[in-house]
Amino acid sequence: MTSVRLVLAIHNHQPIGNFGGVFEAAYGDSYAPFLDVLADYPELPISLHISGSLLEWLVEHRPQYVDRVREFVERGQIEIIGGAFFEPILACIPHRDRVGQIQAYSQYLERTFGGKVRGMWVPERVWEQAFASAIVDAGIEYTVLDDYHFRCAGLADDELHGYYLTEDEGRVLKVFPGSERLRYTIPFQQPEKTIEYMRELGNRFPGAVAVFGDDGEKFGTWPETKKHVYEDGWLRRFLDALRNNADWLKVTTLAEAVDNISPAGRIYLPDASYREMTEWALPPVRQTQFHNLVERKKPTDEWQELRQFLRGGVWRNFRAKYPESNEMYSRMLAVSRRLEALETGREEAQRPELLPQARTELYRGQCNCSYWHGAFGGLYLPHLRNAVYHHLLAADNLLEQASGRSGHWLSVDAADYDLDARKELRLASDRLVAWLAPVHGGHLYELDIRAIAHNLLATLDRRPEAYHDVVRKAGGGGHGGNGEPHSIHESVRFKQPDLDKQIVYDRWRRKSLVDHFFEPELELDDFRRGDGEIGDFVDGVYQSRLRRSDDRIEAVLSRRGRVGNHELRLTKTVALSVERPGTLEIRYVLEDVPAGVPLHFGVEFNFAGMAAGAPDRYYYDASGRRLGQLESVHSLQSVERLGLVDEWLGLDASLEISQPADMWTLPIQTISQSEGGFELVHQSSAVVPRWTIHSPADGRWEVSIALSLDTSAARARQLAEAAAMAAAHAD
């Protein structure tokens, strides 16, 4: 008679925007070889979750994998579990999108693999009790979280060997606790460790269910695991061990367990995720304190009793920890709300046939990985942030078309767009959308280029992280890269040397229209470290007003502030016009400039999503001469025009200045961690035109700056690709 059940719930995921080579490598290193081995053990079933972003890639690029999974499903060896289509954190999207994403993915999975989808994977196991009603409303019966959630609710380890009922608004959901212990033994310890643990459970709790629920990338994609799992035979030895102990150990699925075992009781779970995630959500100082406390208490006799009452933070605070995450969230929420308005008739839709496509783009822009950061690159990876914005802006473009807008148009509004209880300004046209934050230095904090669905200000600030202490202590060396498999939570690897010497923190947001007054003779290296600022305009509060006409809209921002011992007024005007639809027109006026005191004034621009380290991304001067790639450092004199080109994006961004300026360019690079190790990541290219102002007779000085964004190369490429596709269909 079976005395214990083991569920293997494997979660395969690649985020929206990840490089094709990463998808391909994960397929070759993890997904395909796992099935190759599993095929030899037909009596051992698993529950499998494939995220929608990954499954769409597999359908297009590796359809043989999809066919093979279908064969496993048809013979009963794989239970397909669903989830939200594009793997959003449920706490990061509205209720309507939770239900919509889950339903849409269940339908897609049922069309692809057959059968009914009954269970789901909760992305990153981020849980709030209100999710239960959304999940049940979407047609799901059960899910798996972590045993950590259940401990936080007050259950002891001895109570975590089955599944529980939970409820919200009368909707009842079955929830399994996934085992943290199994997450660390599989596949990092020998198979016998798992068998010993399962035997112990069986002896103590006959009929117990233990669930391993974790990433499929642990089986080949994580560092050193391909050799360990496949070449050294760990997976075969593990499955052999399960087969050899089948007289008392039943390998099964979530569905089989639900159908044959009664619930262990009722439970209401607090806001939580897996243990490590709750630590990453803490502010850096508290994260370090939490880690140190755990390390001090682990060797003590009281640790086992104390650990269940120790809790970290909650996922939503990533939006407080990282303003960039909140910016993406706020943008996503605005798109979702407008889509709902058009779908429900609160706003008239002239072209309703575009709304389903807009919803798919919105759902793609909700993919979770770019909204947080822990042991994975996530938020720190520009290509993932860019992908989120790309899909959100594509959805926004479709909504404008659906509402009937066409030709050249302008609009200007003020509202609390970033959810900080203060109003921001939005200048929009058929070509560009500029977002300004008067209470935060009057910064231009988002600049959307509609033609290529690209936010030129998807920047990231350099800020303290708890793991920077690890980088400093290691001094450029690391461990965990010696060929032995380690959990990514236990390894220290460096992708570049001397990263400890490159840790720098920003003292202001890395946005555009950041207004600087510098110390005399300030050097570029000092500026890079954040030194030399003598004004209070960088983060100061600006008064604002809006002006509009049929062919022009303007935001006027001004403040009176201090520069050293002096006081002056700065006014900057940002405009969009029908006459110059691809240009942001900027005018600075300084008044009450002190007599006899040279002022050193600069305006910082940042350009994000234009990659570094590539020959087709470069600076050029007024004569068209290339000045180096976009990570290059320059200190230029008397510049009237500077451009940045990204041929891959098809974008030419140029600054034209009415008064010649000295100009700095420098890369903004973060030191961050990912599953592959610590790395230097290019976040944006900073361009800072600077002027020395010598006492104008009337105390007034002004300059005009035109930020022109030319996407004609992208348009030409789009037309060529469309023509090629049409020709292929004709053949």
HELIX and SHEET records of a PDB file:
HELIX    1   1 GLY A   20  ALA A   26  1                                   7    
HELIX    2   2 TYR A   27  TYR A   31  3                                   5    
HELIX    3   3 ALA A   32  LEU A   38  1                                   7    
HELIX    4   4 GLY A   52  HIS A   61  1                                  10    
HELIX    5   5 PRO A   63  GLU A   74  1                                  12    
HELIX    6   6 LEU A   90  CYS A   92  5                                   3    
HELIX    7   7 HIS A   95  PHE A  113  1                                  19    
HELIX    8   8 PRO A  123  ARG A  125  5                                   3    
HELIX    9   9 PHE A  131  ASP A  137  1                                   7    
HELIX   10  10 ASP A  147  CYS A  152  1                                   6    
HELIX   11  11 ASP A  157  GLU A  159  5                                   3    
HELIX   12  12 GLU A  180  THR A  185  1                                   6    
HELIX   13  13 PRO A  191  ARG A  204  1                                  14    
HELIX   14  14 GLY A  216  LYS A  218  5                                   3    
HELIX   15  15 THR A  225  LYS A  226  1                                   2    
HELIX   16  16 LYS A  227  GLU A  231  3                                   5    
HELIX   17  17 TRP A  234  ASN A  244  1                                  11    
HELIX   18  18 LEU A  254  ASN A  260  1                                   7    
HELIX   19  19 ARG A  275  TRP A  280  1                                   6    
HELIX   20  20 PRO A  284  LYS A  297  1                                  14    
HELIX   21  21 TRP A  303  LEU A  306  1                                   4    
HELIX   22  22 ARG A  307  PHE A  309  5                                   3    
HELIX   23  23 TRP A  315  ASN A  317  5                                   3    
HELIX   24  24 PHE A  318  LYS A  321  1                                   4    
HELIX   25  25 PRO A  323  THR A  344  1                                  22    
HELIX   26  26 PRO A  352  LEU A  354  5                                   3    
HELIX   27  27 LEU A  355  ARG A  364  1                                  10    
HELIX   28  28 ASN A  368  TYR A  371  5                                   4    
HELIX   29  29 GLY A  378  TYR A  380  5                                   3    
HELIX   30  30 PRO A  382  ALA A  402  1                                  21    
HELIX   31  31 ARG A  450  ILE A  452  5                                   3    
HELIX   32  32 HIS A  468  ALA A  474  1                                   7    
HELIX   33  33 LEU A  499  GLN A  502  5                                   4    
HELIX   34  34 LEU A  524  ARG A  528  1                                   5    
HELIX   35  35 SER A  712  ALA A  730  1                                  19    
SHEET    1   A 4 ILE A  78  ILE A  80  0                                        
SHEET    2   A 4 ILE A  46  ILE A  50  1                                        
SHEET    3   A 4 VAL A   4  ASN A  12  1                                        
SHEET    4   A 4 ALA A 208  ASP A 215  1                                        
SHEET    1   B 4 ILE A  78  ILE A  80  0                                        
SHEET    2   B 4 ILE A  46  ILE A  50  1                                        
SHEET    3   B 4 VAL A   4  ASN A  12  1                                        
SHEET    4   B 4 LEU A 249  THR A 252  1                                        
SHEET    1   C 5 GLY A  82  GLY A  83  0                                        
SHEET    2   C 5 GLY A 119  TRP A 121  1                                        
SHEET    3   C 5 TYR A 142  ASP A 146  1                                        
SHEET    4   C 5 ARG A 171  GLY A 178  1                                        
SHEET    5   C 5 TYR A 164  ASP A 168 -1                                        
SHEET    1   D 5 LEU A 410  ALA A 415  0                                        
SHEET    2   D 5 GLU A 424  SER A 429 -1                                        
SHEET    3   D 5 LEU A 432  ALA A 437 -1                                        
SHEET    4   D 5 HIS A 443  ILE A 449 -1                                        
SHEET    5   D 5 HIS A 454  ASN A 455 -1                                        
SHEET    1   E 7 VAL A 514  PHE A 517  0                                        
SHEET    2   E 7 LEU A 599  ALA A 608 -1                                        
SHEET    3   E 7 GLY A 677  ILE A 693 -1                                        
SHEET    4   E 7 LEU A 651  SER A 674 -1                                        
SHEET    5   E 7 HIS A 634  ASP A 646 -1                                        
SHEET    6   E 7 ARG A 617  ASP A 621 -1                                        
SHEET    7   E 7 ARG A 626  GLN A 629 -1                                        
SHEET    1   F 9 VAL A 514  PHE A 517  0                                        
SHEET    2   F 9 LEU A 599  ALA A 608 -1                                        
SHEET    3   F 9 GLY A 677  ILE A 693 -1                                        
SHEET    4   F 9 LEU A 651  SER A 674 -1                                        
SHEET    5   F 9 TRP A 701  ASP A 710 -1                                        
SHEET    6   F 9 THR A 583  GLU A 591 -1                                        
SHEET    7   F 9 HIS A 566  SER A 577 -1                                        
SHEET    8   F 9 ARG A 552  VAL A 563 -1                                        
SHEET    9   F 9 GLN A 543  ARG A 548 -1                                        
END                                                                             
